[in-house]
Amino acid sequence: MQPAARGPSPGPAAKKKKRTKTTMKKTNKTAKRLQPSAEAAAAERAAAEQAAEEAARRARHLKALSRASGAERELEELVFGDSLNVEEDELLQRLAGPQRLNAAERKSLQKDSSDSEVENEAKGKFSSKKPAWVDEDDEAEENVDMTHRYRKDFMKSDAEKVLTKKKLKRRLEEQFQRAMGGVPAWADLENRKKSKRTASDSDSDEDDDLLCRTGNFISNSEFLPRGILKMRTCLPANQERFANGKLVTVQFHPSAQVVMTAGHDRSVSLFQVDGIRNPRIQSIYLESFPIYKACFSVDGEQVIATGTHHKMFFVYDMMSGSITPIQKVRGVEERFLRNFEVSPDGSFMLLTGTSGYLHLLSMKTKELIGTMKVNGRCTASAFTPDSSKIYSYSKEGEVFIWDVRSRKCLHKFEDEGSLEGKCIAVSKNNQYVACGSASGVVNLYTTDVCLKENHPKPVKAIMNLVTSATCVTFNPTTEILAVASCETDEAVKLAETLFRFLKKIQEKMDQ
């Protein structure tokens, strides 16, 4: 067989080109094999540089620590560590350890950590700046003209025609304290705060005491003690200013430790009762006005005074120091206005007129509300504790019960054995009515019987006085009834009411 025919052999140029391609392929393969090793070397170099930088930074920190205070060094060690290899447990132990700083270092650390140096510098510049504009009127004190008719009484001399608001406020406070006999308990803020703190501190002690004894479970009685009432003579209440004439009114202030006296010498005086000196607070003089009766208002801020032969009356405001004359009440046609009563709620004023007329006035406006009339001449009147009814006692010995809202007579009864009615009083608990007559006999009735029967029987008749009973009054707990006569000296008797007698029986039964 003949061999297959072969093509022409390649020339020298083709062989050279083929060798070049083979060399390039080998170079590319070698480069691919060497590329990972170059990247690893570069990463190692970067890690070495980073470690060198970290070492240099720690060296700077340690150098700074050598110059810092002890507190800063401890804080830096806790944050950055004192070596390159800080164990996590050791760091936690340091953080939880009893590391304490003094007040100055702690304050400086808080200031440095809360604000940067730039912010602190900005704050310093801002605080040092002055306001751009200041109003002079804001700093000037406003003056008050004291020559006004409502402020003339507060001037101590002619030089005080103008006072600042602060001085006027201080003057008003002094006037109020003189009228009240000192600073009231509700106005003394410091004592109130001290009492509150004392009460809060003693709460825990009281709780412990409750478990130790039984005395706290036994409350003190609000009633008067059994047996003999202890009494002693004290200094005269008005020793610093005795009246030149007859005293017609002596009354205690409703809330302050102050007593008022008024009489025919045309003056009303206030005294602070302390049992030692009883200093005089103030006295007012009503020209050509002999006083028949004076009385405090329920809130204790006013004094109402009527005269012996006048149809007008005065109202003295203790807060402002002003005296207001009430010349005439529209609708009240009376020649004289003498006797009057103030309701317990402070809303009404009852004027006793002539010919049996009773005039009910508003305590706020002093204007007439309505008029009532009894048979004969009215000698005395009294409000019930809730101010809903009025008991009026006539000269003929009859008692009329009126409704304040409608001004109608609800009932009428006769006082047993009374020849001439003089005085009447209603107990604070609205349980008893006491009627005093010209014979000196004081009859004690229950209100339930008085509202039903025309001829009730008294539960008790007090016959200790030999002259006319001109005053009867109950104590706040309705245990004692005081009867007195102004026609003789030392004619005052204290009688036990049936309420106290029943209270004794109840206590014996409980024992």
PyMOL commands that set and color helices and strands:
alter all, ss='L'
color gray80, all
select helices_A, chain A and resi 12-67+70-80+88-96+103-114+117-127+136-139+152-154+165-180+185-187+189-210+215-217+447-450+498-510
alter helices_A, ss='H'
color red, helices_A
select strands_A, chain A and resi 143-145+162-164+247-252+258-263+267-272+280-285+291-296+302-307+313-317+322-326+340-342+348-352+357-362+368-373+378-383+389-394+398-403+409-414+421-426+432-437+442-446+460-462+471-474+480-484+492-496
alter strands_A, ss='S'
color yellow, strands_A
deselect
rebuild
show_as cartoon
